[in-house]
Amino acid sequence: MSRRDTPQDLARRMADAGARRKASDGFRRETFALPREEARAKARAFFARYPKAAYMTEIESWRELPDDGIEFTMRRLPTAD
């Protein structure tokens, strides 16, 4: 870290490195931010469209939002074998 680097610069570089690492693991990701019931329906539809056994589909991460919403990231393989 040089003297000109700010904490924001470091955070941006770390985020970029993480994004590149995730992008190269072969999985496709989609992130949604929806009200709680719509989030449940979206996740169910995602699993119906991309079954876990074929696409290794999973909810990679999720968090509760202040307005009783849910933000979550679904991860799956691009194709089934």
FIKESE-780245 format. One line per 4 residues: number of its first residue (from 1); for each residue x, y, z of C-alpha. Coordinates in Angstrom, 3 decimals. Layout:
BEGIN
NUM) X/Y/Z | ...
//
This chain:
BEGIN
1) 0.000/0.000/0.000 | 1.530/3.260/-1.054 | 1.101/6.546/0.788 | -1.528/7.660/-1.724
5) -3.762/4.644/-1.186 | -6.827/5.324/0.893 | -8.919/2.737/2.709 | -11.414/3.071/-0.159
9) -8.694/2.182/-2.670 | -7.786/-0.915/-0.696 | -11.437/-1.937/-0.316 | -12.032/-1.491/-4.049
13) -8.992/-3.606/-4.953 | -10.038/-6.353/-2.548 | -13.615/-6.335/-3.905 | -12.345/-6.499/-7.488
17) -10.082/-9.430/-6.630 | -12.974/-11.246/-4.972 | -15.223/-10.648/-7.973 | -12.586/-12.048/-10.326
21) -12.097/-15.084/-8.114 | -15.831/-15.797/-7.965 | -16.233/-15.257/-11.696 | -13.601/-17.875/-12.454
25) -15.130/-20.674/-10.354 | -17.586/-21.711/-13.104 | -20.783/-20.782/-11.250 | -23.389/-18.273/-12.364
29) -24.807/-15.968/-9.732 | -27.898/-13.809/-9.554 | -28.625/-11.426/-6.702 | -32.155/-10.356/-5.765
33) -33.566/-7.882/-3.235 | -37.267/-8.554/-2.694 | -39.952/-8.430/-0.028 | -39.849/-11.570/2.151
37) -42.702/-13.525/0.493 | -41.578/-12.619/-3.030 | -38.038/-13.707/-2.128 | -39.341/-17.112/-1.038
41) -41.316/-17.485/-4.258 | -38.303/-16.426/-6.367 | -36.020/-18.934/-4.625 | -38.564/-21.749/-5.099
45) -38.922/-20.860/-8.797 | -35.138/-20.776/-9.193 | -34.811/-24.262/-7.652 | -37.656/-25.513/-9.881
49) -35.964/-24.150/-13.006 | -32.438/-25.231/-12.005 | -32.756/-28.371/-9.819 | -30.067/-28.753/-7.176
53) -29.111/-32.260/-8.304 | -28.393/-31.149/-11.879 | -27.077/-27.590/-11.447 | -25.682/-27.656/-7.878
57) -28.042/-24.753/-7.179 | -27.881/-23.125/-3.767 | -28.533/-19.908/-1.936 | -24.985/-18.671/-1.587
61) -25.698/-15.789/0.779 | -28.610/-13.825/2.164 | -29.370/-11.000/4.549 | -32.400/-9.257/5.984
65) -32.993/-5.704/4.810 | -34.369/-2.972/7.095 | -37.762/-2.875/5.317 | -38.473/-6.599/6.005
69) -37.009/-7.497/2.643 | -34.430/-10.138/1.825 | -31.351/-9.772/-0.350 | -29.976/-13.097/-1.540
73) -27.608/-14.530/-4.111 | -28.439/-17.738/-5.951 | -25.564/-19.775/-7.373 | -25.764/-22.486/-10.033
77) -23.730/-24.193/-12.717 | -24.367/-22.833/-16.219 | -25.421/-26.217/-17.642 | -26.432/-29.628/-16.379
81) -24.332/-32.660/-17.292
//
